[in-house]
Amino acid sequence: MALQLNCDLGESFGSWTMGMDAAVMPYIDQANIACGFHAGDPVVMRNTLALAKKNDVSIGAHPAYQDLVGFGRRSMNCSTEEIIALMHYQVAAMDGMAATAGLKLEYVKPHGALYNDMMAKPDVRNAIMVAMSDYQRPLTLMLQATPQYAEHKAEADRLGLNLSFEAFADRCYDDDGKLLARSKAGAVHSKEKMLAQVQQLCTDGTVTTVSGNTLPLQADTLCVHGDNEAGVQAIQEIRELIGG
């Protein structure tokens, strides 16, 4: 199956503009739309949903820690109860706004530090999975494709939760399969490295890590960040590489 192409969008807020949503939307399959905790606001959410509808793009909620100042990239010491509640709150908001726009929310992809904590901390991942399994209707949870693919799938299966595994076009991988921290040099790829990584994923199902190791990944969807100008410039070529 060909990879889907997804992008984190709807991340403007008030008079502050983030990303190049209109330039990206015609080339993607899935839009991960911010729900107001790290970025986005009701008007931005509404406009992004309309843009997705115009381009026939699938809708995903992009919930985060409640951290507008830090763009959701700062980890917070939340309890299981708090994580479940913040997930339900944000997903329900996007679900309702999508329905009002004549769209159907299909999946959920956590953002930033919440995504990183989900991959690094079993208790956070469990809280997110429980939140999704307890939601009022089935939704797919998107999480990172790593060497722990089978373990993560087994965790989800026990809760009756469907997963979508995600690889990244524009981010460098560490040797353990996680994304190289943005604070480190080379964490975000240039256009040339990005296209090479996508080609390698499509041809071999692998990526090359920061140390030059080959890492196999079982991925369903590929992320290009809408706030990465090189990624936006390369999006048409990425679309051609993955097909569809």
C-alpha positions as CSV (number, residue, x, y, z in Angstrom):
1,M,0.0,0.0,0.0
2,A,1.3,3.5,-0.9
3,L,2.1,5.8,2.0
4,Q,-0.4,8.5,2.9
5,L,1.0,12.0,3.2
6,N,0.1,14.0,6.3
7,C,0.8,17.5,7.5
8,D,0.4,19.4,10.8
9,L,-1.8,22.4,10.0
10,G,-4.2,25.0,11.5
11,E,-1.4,26.2,13.7
12,S,-2.0,29.9,13.4
13,F,-3.5,31.7,16.4
14,G,-5.2,35.1,16.5
15,S,-3.1,37.6,14.5
16,W,-0.1,35.2,14.5
17,T,0.4,33.2,11.3
18,M,2.1,29.8,11.3
19,G,2.7,27.5,8.4
20,M,1.7,27.6,4.8
21,D,-1.6,25.6,4.9
22,A,-3.0,26.8,1.5
23,A,0.2,25.8,-0.3
24,V,0.3,22.3,1.3
25,M,-3.3,21.2,1.3
26,P,-3.6,20.3,-2.4
27,Y,-0.8,17.7,-2.1
28,I,-1.7,15.8,1.1
29,D,-4.0,13.1,2.1
30,Q,-4.4,13.9,5.8
31,A,-4.5,17.2,7.7
32,N,-3.6,17.1,11.4
33,I,-5.4,20.2,12.7
34,A,-4.4,21.9,15.9
35,C,-7.2,22.0,18.6
36,G,-6.4,25.2,20.5
37,F,-4.0,24.0,23.2
38,H,-0.7,24.5,21.5
39,A,-1.9,26.5,18.5
40,G,-5.1,27.2,16.6
41,D,-8.2,29.0,17.6
42,P,-11.9,28.5,16.7
43,V,-11.7,30.7,13.6
44,V,-8.4,29.0,12.4
45,M,-9.9,25.6,13.1
46,R,-13.0,26.5,11.1
47,N,-11.1,27.9,8.2
48,T,-8.6,24.9,8.1
49,L,-11.5,22.5,8.0
50,A,-13.0,24.4,5.1
51,L,-9.7,24.3,3.2
52,A,-9.4,20.5,3.8
53,K,-13.0,20.0,2.6
54,K,-12.2,22.0,-0.6
55,N,-9.2,19.7,-1.3
56,D,-10.9,16.4,-0.2
57,V,-8.4,15.8,2.6
58,S,-9.0,13.5,5.5
59,I,-9.3,15.2,8.9
60,G,-7.3,14.4,12.1
61,A,-7.3,16.1,15.5
62,H,-3.8,17.3,16.6
63,P,-4.1,17.6,20.5
64,A,-1.3,18.8,22.7
65,Y,-0.3,19.8,26.2
66,Q,-1.9,23.2,27.2
67,D,1.1,25.3,26.2
68,L,0.4,28.1,23.7
69,V,3.6,30.0,24.8
70,G,5.8,27.0,24.1
71,F,3.9,25.8,21.0
72,G,3.3,22.5,22.8
73,R,7.0,21.6,22.7
74,R,7.5,21.6,26.5
75,S,6.7,18.4,28.4
76,M,4.2,18.7,31.3
77,N,3.9,16.5,34.3
78,C,0.2,15.5,33.8
79,S,-1.5,12.7,35.6
80,T,-3.3,9.9,33.7
81,E,-6.6,11.5,34.5
82,E,-5.4,14.9,33.1
83,I,-4.1,13.4,29.9
84,I,-7.3,11.5,29.2
85,A,-9.3,14.7,29.9
86,L,-7.2,16.9,27.7
87,M,-7.4,14.4,24.9
88,H,-11.2,14.1,25.1
89,Y,-11.6,17.9,25.3
90,Q,-9.6,18.7,22.2
91,V,-10.7,15.7,20.1
92,A,-14.4,16.4,20.9
93,A,-13.9,20.1,19.9
94,M,-12.5,19.1,16.5
95,D,-15.0,16.3,16.1
96,G,-17.9,18.7,16.6
97,M,-16.5,21.4,14.4
98,A,-15.7,18.9,11.6
99,A,-19.3,17.5,11.8
100,T,-20.7,21.0,11.6
101,A,-18.6,21.6,8.4
102,G,-19.9,18.4,6.9
103,L,-16.7,16.4,7.5
104,K,-15.9,13.4,9.6
105,L,-13.0,13.3,12.0
106,E,-11.0,10.1,11.2
107,Y,-8.0,9.9,13.4
108,V,-5.9,11.6,16.2
109,K,-2.2,12.5,16.1
110,P,-0.8,14.0,19.3
111,H,1.5,17.1,18.9
112,G,5.0,18.0,20.0
113,A,6.0,17.1,23.6
114,L,2.8,15.0,24.0
115,Y,3.7,13.0,21.0
116,N,7.3,12.6,22.2
117,D,6.2,11.6,25.7
118,M,3.8,9.1,24.2
119,M,6.7,7.4,22.4
120,A,9.1,7.6,25.3
121,K,6.9,7.0,28.4
122,P,4.7,3.9,28.7
123,D,2.4,5.6,31.2
124,V,1.7,8.6,28.9
125,R,1.2,6.2,25.9
126,N,-1.2,4.1,27.9
127,A,-3.2,7.2,29.0
128,I,-3.5,8.4,25.4
129,M,-4.5,4.9,24.2
130,V,-7.1,4.6,27.0
131,A,-8.4,8.1,26.1
132,M,-8.9,7.0,22.5
133,S,-10.4,3.6,23.3
134,D,-12.9,5.4,25.7
135,Y,-13.9,8.0,23.2
136,Q,-17.5,8.0,22.2
137,R,-16.8,6.5,18.7
138,P,-13.8,4.7,17.2
139,L,-10.9,6.8,15.9
140,T,-7.5,5.7,14.7
141,L,-4.5,6.8,16.8
142,M,-1.4,7.9,14.8
143,L,2.0,7.3,16.4
144,Q,5.6,7.0,15.3
145,A,6.8,3.9,13.4
146,T,9.7,2.6,15.4
147,P,11.5,-0.7,16.0
148,Q,8.9,-1.3,18.8
149,Y,6.1,-1.6,16.2
150,A,4.9,-5.0,17.4
151,E,4.9,-4.0,21.1
152,H,2.9,-0.8,20.4
153,K,0.4,-2.7,18.2
154,A,-0.1,-5.3,21.0
155,E,-0.8,-2.5,23.5
156,A,-3.4,-1.0,21.2
157,D,-5.0,-4.4,20.4
158,R,-5.6,-5.0,24.1
159,L,-7.8,-1.9,24.1
160,G,-9.4,-2.5,20.7
161,L,-7.7,0.5,19.2
162,N,-6.6,0.9,15.6
163,L,-3.2,2.4,15.0
164,S,-1.6,4.2,12.0
165,F,2.2,4.2,12.0
166,E,3.9,7.4,10.9
167,A,7.3,8.1,9.4
168,F,8.8,11.5,8.9
169,A,10.1,13.0,5.6
170,D,11.8,16.1,7.0
171,R,13.3,14.9,10.4
172,C,16.5,13.0,11.1
173,Y,16.3,9.8,13.1
174,D,18.4,8.9,16.1
175,D,19.9,5.5,16.3
176,D,17.2,4.2,18.7
177,G,14.5,5.0,16.1
178,K,13.3,8.2,17.8
179,L,13.5,11.6,16.1
180,L,16.7,13.5,16.7
181,A,16.0,16.3,19.1
182,R,15.4,19.6,17.5
183,S,18.1,21.1,19.7
184,K,20.7,19.0,17.9
185,A,22.4,20.0,14.6
186,G,20.8,18.3,11.6
187,A,17.5,17.5,13.3
188,V,15.5,19.0,10.4
189,H,16.5,17.8,6.9
190,S,17.3,20.0,3.9
191,K,15.2,19.5,0.8
192,E,17.8,17.2,-0.7
193,K,18.1,15.0,2.4
194,M,14.3,15.0,2.7
195,L,13.7,13.7,-0.8
196,A,16.5,11.1,-0.4
197,Q,14.8,9.9,2.9
198,V,11.4,9.6,1.2
199,Q,12.9,7.7,-1.7
200,Q,14.7,5.3,0.7
201,L,11.4,4.7,2.6
202,C,9.5,4.0,-0.6
203,T,12.1,1.8,-2.1
204,D,13.5,-0.1,0.9
205,G,11.2,0.6,3.8
206,T,14.2,2.0,5.8
207,V,15.8,5.3,6.8
208,T,19.4,6.2,7.6
209,T,20.0,7.3,11.1
210,V,22.2,10.2,12.3
211,S,25.1,7.8,12.7
212,G,24.6,6.2,9.3
213,N,22.8,3.0,10.5
214,T,20.0,1.6,8.5
215,L,16.7,1.5,10.4
216,P,13.7,-0.5,9.0
217,L,10.3,1.1,9.5
218,Q,6.7,-0.2,9.0
219,A,4.9,3.0,8.1
220,D,1.4,3.8,6.9
221,T,1.7,7.5,6.6
222,L,4.4,10.1,6.0
223,C,4.6,13.5,7.7
224,V,5.9,16.7,6.2
225,H,5.8,19.7,8.6
226,G,3.8,22.7,7.4
227,D,6.1,25.1,9.3
228,N,9.2,23.8,7.4
229,E,9.7,25.9,4.3
230,A,12.0,23.3,2.7
231,G,9.3,20.7,3.3
232,V,6.6,22.9,1.7
233,Q,8.9,23.6,-1.3
234,A,9.4,19.9,-1.7
235,I,5.8,18.7,-1.1
236,Q,5.0,18.3,-4.8
237,E,8.1,16.2,-5.4
238,I,7.3,14.1,-2.3
239,R,3.8,13.6,-3.6
240,E,5.2,12.3,-6.9
241,L,7.7,10.0,-5.1
242,I,5.0,8.3,-2.9
243,G,2.4,8.2,-5.6
244,G,-1.3,8.6,-5.3
